[in-house]
């Protein structure tokens, strides 16, 4: 069994996620696919997740891909959180998401909203029917769905939560907003998709992609990334890969990688790497179950904050060595870096260069501070 240090594992993972060498210009969709989507609870953070990895990315590129080219689609996905997924890969993710039972537990729907799963099915079917060939605000959608499925269902449901099963089953995605209101449409109306991939094949590929981007990873990492629950399911998914998955030892902890990647571990990047990762970055989310291994002390609360907020992180050679923030005022952006440890000169210099890149991306002049 291959034995690894956490430092080596972190550098490997950083390299796989284009955080050592940036991807070539024009490769945003490929990068989004490599990361299993861009986390989009805050859309500007999704833009910066791509910016941190793609050379020459323009600020408008993500918005253009979403609303003009339609090569990215915004929808609820892993963990019931918002993601930007490559349009061409939606059938894969829909196939996998249909297996997610987190939002289909009748006892919880009964307790919290007074709904049975039959009620939820009627609600989901009505959402899909109403959205065909249309774009509706949340309020418009609720009104029309209530006329079909029954106003009691709408009145008793948590409307935001109830949209997730519709998104998972390919009946709902985001459309361009109007003013400050979001709008929804049917994915088939928006992008004309192929049929969803068979769930068994889809979950196998989802596991393969997770290990390719986030390995070495434990079953707990996979379970938390996918839904926040279901360690036994994560074990089954990894077992289904058979010889494609290989067990490795990371400082005494058993973890999994793709077998083809184990053979490539001798190619772990050796060059230095510094990145300013935005809030909700995929690298940081994927490390939530073992973040103490990537932090220089008991600092989890500085990164993984209440209500699911994920702080922007100063990443050094794959390790979390600080947090940072930025504020745009007029034509200037103030970037403040808060290190967890004393930074070597080369890290401060590289962090400054990253801040300069950010200022250029935002079309602002830079004010840089280290606290």
N, C-alpha and C positions, 0 to 999 in steps of 0.2 A: 504494500500500500504506500502510495506517495505521501510523504510528510512535508507540510508546508508551515511557514510562519505566517502570522496574520499580515505582516508587512508585505510579504511576497504575494499573498492572496489578494490583498487590497490593490497592489500595483497591477496584477493581472486583470482584475475586475475593472479598474480605471482604464486600462488599455482597451478592453473590450467595449467600453462605453464611450470611446473617443475622447477621453479625458487626459490622455498623454499626447497623442497626435490628433489634431482636429481632422474631421472628415473633409473631403474636397468640396469646393463650392458646388452648389446645385444638388447636394446629396441629402437634403433635409428629410425627404420621405424615407430614404433608406435608414437614416439614423432613427427616425421615429419608429420604424419597424424593428430595428435592433433593440430599442428600449422597451418594446411591447407597448408603444404609445407614449404620448407626452401627458403627464399629469396636469389637469387643467381646472382644478378647483378655482384657481386664479389664472385667467388667461394670459396675463402678462408674464407670469412665472413660466408657463409653457413656452412662451416665446424665448425667454432667457435660457431655458433648458436646451433649446435648439441652438441658441447663440453660443453657449458654452462649448459646443461640440462641432459646429459647422463653420468652416472658414468662409468669410465673405458674406455671411447671412445679413440680409437687410431687414430692418424693423417691420416692413410691411409684408414680408414673405409668408409668414404664417397666416396672417389675415387673408391674403390673396388665395392661399391654398385652401382655406376653409370656405370662403364665401364666393369666390370667383371661379377658381379652377376646380373646386370641389374634390381635390385630391386628398384632403384631410376631412374627417367628420368628427364633430363633437358629440359625445354621448356618454351615458353612464356605463362603466365597465368594471374592472377589478375593484373589489371592496365596496362596490356601489358608489365609487367616486368618479368625477368627470375626467375624461381622457380625450385627447385628440388621436384618432386612429387613422392610419392610411386607408383610404377608401378601398383599395384593392384587397385589403386584408380583413375587411369587415365580415365576410362569410365565415372565415376562420374563427373570429372572436365571438360571433353570434352562436356558432356551434358549441363553443366551450362555455359561454355564459348561460346557455340553457340548462346547464348542470348545476348552476349556483343555487343552492337551496336556502341561502341566508335570508332572502326576502320572500320565501315561500313556506314559512312555518305557520301553520294554521293557528296554533295556540297563541302565538304572538299577535297575529292579526285580530283574533277574537278578543284578546285581552286589551290591546291598545286601541283598536278601531272598531270592534264589534263586527268584523267581516269574516265570512268563511272564505275558503279558497275558491268555491264556486262564485262568490261575489267578486273576488279578485280576478277570476278568469273573465267574467262578464265585463268588468272594468277595462281589462287589458285589451279584449277584443274590440270594445267600443272605441278606445283610444286609437287603435290601428285603423278602424273604419272611418272615423271622423277626420283623420289626418291625411288620408289619401288625396293626392293632388292639391293639397292646401297647406298654408302656413298660418298657424294660430298662436296667439298669446296664451299664457297659462290660464288667464281668466276666460278667454273665449273657448279654450279646450274644455275647461271644467263645465261650462254652461252646456255645451253640446253633448258631452259625454253623459252628463246628468240626465239629459232627455232620453238617452238610449238605455243606459245601465240602471237608471233610477237615482233620483236625487238623494235618497237615503245613503247610498254608497258614497256619493261625493261628499255629503255632509259629514259622514262618520269616518271617512278615510283621511289619513295624512297625505294631502295631494302630492307633495313632493316625493314622499316615499313610494306612493302608488305608481309613479311614472317609471320607476326603475325596472320592474318586471317587463313593462312594455319596451323599454330600451334594450334589455337583455335579449328579448325574443325578436328583435328587428322590426318593431312596429313604431318606433319613435326615435328621432334624433333632433339635434338643434338646427334651426334655420337662422338666417340673418335676423337680428333683432330690429325692433322699431322703436326709435327713441331710446328710452332706458328700459324697455321691456324686452324680455327674451321671447323668442317664438320657436315653435316646434313644427316638424313636418314628418312625413313617413319616409324612411330611408329609400325605399324603392322609388318614390316620387322624386327624391332629391338626387340620387346617383345611379339608379337602375342596377341593382346588384344581382349576382348569381345566387342560387340557393345556398342556405347555410351548410357548412361542412358537417358531416356526421359527427355527433358529440364525442364518440370514442376517439375518432381520428383527431378531432380538434383539441381535445384535452391532452392527447399525446404530443401534438405539435406545440401547444402552449407551454407544456413542461419543458420540452426541448429548448424552446426560445428563452424561457426563464433561466435555465441553467447556462445557456450560451452567454447571456448578458450579466447575470448576477451570481454565477458560480465562482468559487465554491460556496454552496448553500446547503443548509440543513432542511429537513422536512418542515421544521417550524418556520423557516424563512419562506418557503413556498406557500405554506398554509396562510401565513399572515399576509403575504403579497396578494394572494388570490382573493381571500374573503375574510380574513381575520379569524377564521375557525377551520376545523376539519383537518387535523393532523393525520388522522387515519386515511382520509382521502388523498392527502399529499403523498403519503407513503405508497398508496396504490398507484398513483400517477407515475412516481419515479420507478416503481417496480415494473410498470408496463413498458418502460424504455428498455428493459432487459440489458443486453450488452452495450447499448448506447450510453448508459450511465455508469460511472465508475466512482467507487467510494475512495475518499482521500481523508487524511488526518491533518487538521489545522490546529496545531498546538494542543493536541489531545482531544479535540472535538471532531467527531465523525461528520463529514460533509460529502456533498455530491457535486460532480462535474460531468460534462459530456466526456466520454472516453477519448474522443478525438482531441479535446482540449488538454487532457492530461498529457498526451504525447507532445503537446506544444508548449508546456510549461517552461521548457528551457528557453523559450523566446519571450519570457516576461520582460517588459520594457525596463531598461536600466537608466534611461535618462530621467532627469528631474522633471517633476510635474506640479504645477500650481494652477488651481482654478478657483474662480468665484462662482460657486453653484447657487442658483436662486432658491427661493422658498419652494418647497414641495418638489425638489429635484428627485428624479427617479433613483439616482445613486443612493441618496440618503434614505428614501422610503424603503428601498430594498434591503438596507442594512439595519432596519429598526429592531429586529429580534436579537442582534448581536452587536449593537452599536458600541457597547462598552469596550469591545476589542479594537475599535477604530478611534477611540477618544483617549486623550492623555490624562485620564482621571475620571472621577465621578461627575460627569458633566452632561449626562443625558438630558436633564431638564432644560439646559441651555439650547438644545437643538430640537428635541421632541416636546413641544409645549402643549398646554391645555387646549381642549376642543380640537385636537387633531392638527394644530398648526405646526408646520415644519419650517424651522429657521433657515435662512440662507447660510451657507457653510463655506469657510475657507478650507479647501481641500489641498493637502500637500502630500504628494506621493500616495494618494489613495486614502490618507488618514485625515480625520477631521481635526484641524488645528485651530479653529476659531469660527466665529460667526461674523457677519457683516450686514450692512444695510445701505440703502441709497435713497436719496431724496432729490427730486428734480424741482428746481425753483427757477422759473424763467428759462434762460438759455444755459444754465449751469446745473450740474449734478454733483451733489456731495456724497462721496463714498466713504464710509467709516468702517474700518476693520477692527474687530475686537479679538485679538489672539488669545488662545488658552495657555500658550507657552511663549517663552521668549523666542522670537523668530530670528533665524540666521539672516544675514544681509541678503543672500541670494533669494530667500523667500519673500522678504519685503520688496525687493526689486521686482520680482516676478508678479507679486500681487499688484504692485503699482502698474505694471504693464497690462495686466488684466483689467484694471480699473480704467486705463486709457482706452482699451478696446470697448469697454462698456460705454464710455462717454461718446465714442465715435458712433456706436450702434444707436445711441439715443439722440445723436446730433446735438451734443451739449459740450460745453467746456467743463473740465474736471477740477473739483476740489477734493483732495485725498487726505484722510486722517487715519492715524493708528491710535487707538485708545489703550 
